[in-house]
Amino acid sequence: MSTAATAPRPCSVVVFASGRGSNFAALVAAQQRGELPITLRALLSDKRTAPALLLAETAGIDAVSLAPRDFADRAAFDHAIFARAASYAPDLIVLAGYMRMIDAAVIAPWIGKVINIHPSLLPKYPGLHTHARALEARDTLHGASVHFVTAELDGGPVIAQAQLRVQPGDTPETLAARLLPLEHRLLTATVDLIARGRVVLGNDGVELDGRVLRAPLIPIPS
């Protein structure tokens, strides 16, 4: 008796966002086009008015908001939002414009299952105002990074980066606008690699197809 091959189960993904959700929207669009082997389970936010929540509702994805002020401290809030995420049994959590540091004890059991997209070529410019800082430093090259999340702010192992040239006359606003489409492609491609099991966080760092990366992927391999 023969049996048909079973297709791999799509990677279950939960996204955290604090704002407009453009990177989340890019993941939704790629999933709807059949380009990502994922199931987007929920969008979680620390802002009850975040536009990302409406994007999720429109796409038929659970939209959940928790207010930090309703909790005793940062650690209590972090425990609560990650417990809510855990209820969806995610294989991967994507921080896409999530503007909060995460308590070290909360993130510890999730290391290797949480990624973040950050608008700089890490380790340059962790934190805020990355475009202005790149211009102030007179950098000729700027970009975005996707990294595994650890307790250190924007300090986890970098998986992949997208780069662009800084142009004469660039402002933080123009630099951000030109970088955003690259961020969308970078995040989507990185999630695809993780969902297909090609990228993991091993004992010695980020691994691609079983080999430790000595530098971030630029550009993303197909």
Long-range contacts (C-beta under 8 A, 24 or more apart in sequence): 8-37, 10-37, 10-38, 10-39, 10-195, 11-37, 11-38, 11-39, 11-91, 11-92, 11-191, 11-194, 11-195, 12-38, 12-39, 12-41, 12-88, 12-89, 12-90, 12-91, 12-92, 13-38, 13-39, 13-40, 13-41, 13-90, 13-91, 13-92, 13-93, 13-94, 13-191, 13-195, 14-40, 14-41, 14-42, 14-43, 14-44, 14-85, 14-88, 14-90, 14-92, 14-93, 14-94, 15-40, 15-42, 15-43, 15-44, 15-52, 15-93, 15-94, 15-95, 15-96, 16-43, 16-44, 16-45, 16-46, 16-81, 16-85, 16-93, 16-94, 16-95, 16-96, 16-98, 17-43, 17-44, 17-45, 17-50, 17-52, 17-95, 17-96, 17-97, 17-98, 18-45, 18-46, 18-47, 18-50, 18-52, 18-97, 18-98, 18-99, 18-100, 19-47, 19-50, 19-51, 19-52, 19-97, 19-99, 20-50, 20-51, 20-52, 20-97, 21-50, 21-51, 21-52, 21-53, 21-55, 21-56, 21-96, 21-97, 22-97, 22-180, 22-183, 22-184, 23-94, 23-96, 23-97, 23-117, 23-183, 23-184, 23-187, 24-52, 24-55, 24-56, 24-94, 24-96, 24-97, 25-55, 26-183, 26-184, 26-185, 26-187, 26-188, 27-94, 27-96, 27-187, 27-188, 27-191, 28-55, 28-59, 28-61, 30-188, 30-192, 32-59, 35-188, 35-192, 36-188, 36-191, 36-192, 36-195, 37-192, 37-195, 37-196, 38-92, 38-191, 38-195, 41-88, 41-89, 41-90, 42-85, 42-88, 44-81, 44-84, 44-85, 46-77, 46-81, 46-98, 46-99, 46-100, 52-96, 52-97, 62-88, 68-100, 74-100, 74-101, 74-103, 75-103, 75-105, 75-106, 78-102, 78-103, 78-106, 78-107, 79-103, 79-106, 82-106, 82-107, 82-110, 91-195, 92-191, 92-194, 92-195, 94-187, 94-191, 95-149, 96-187, 101-153, 102-149, 102-151, 103-151, 104-151, 107-149, 107-150, 107-151, 108-151, 110-149, 111-148, 111-149, 111-150, 111-156, 111-201, 112-148, 112-200, 112-201, 114-148, 114-149, 115-146, 115-147, 115-148, 115-149, 115-159, 115-190, 115-191, 115-194, 116-146, 116-147, 116-149, 116-154, 116-156, 117-144, 117-145, 117-146, 117-183, 117-186, 117-187, 118-144, 118-145, 118-146, 118-147, 118-154, 119-144, 119-176, 119-179, 119-183, 120-144, 120-145, 120-154, 121-145, 121-161, 121-163, 122-147, 122-154, 122-155, 122-158, 122-161, 123-155, 123-158, 126-153, 126-154, 126-155, 127-153, 127-154, 129-172, 131-172, 131-173, 131-175, 131-176, 131-179, 132-172, 134-166, 134-175, 135-166, 135-170, 135-171, 135-172, 135-175, 139-166, 140-165, 140-166, 141-165, 141-166, 142-166, 142-175, 142-179, 143-179, 143-182, 144-179, 144-182, 144-183, 144-186, 145-216, 146-186, 146-187, 146-190, 148-201, 148-206, 157-201, 157-205, 157-206, 158-206, 158-216, 159-190, 159-193, 159-199, 159-206, 159-213, 159-216, 159-217, 160-186, 160-189, 160-190, 160-193, 160-216, 160-217, 160-218, 160-220, 161-186, 161-216, 161-217, 161-218, 162-186, 162-218, 162-219, 163-218, 185-220, 186-220, 189-220, 190-220, 193-220
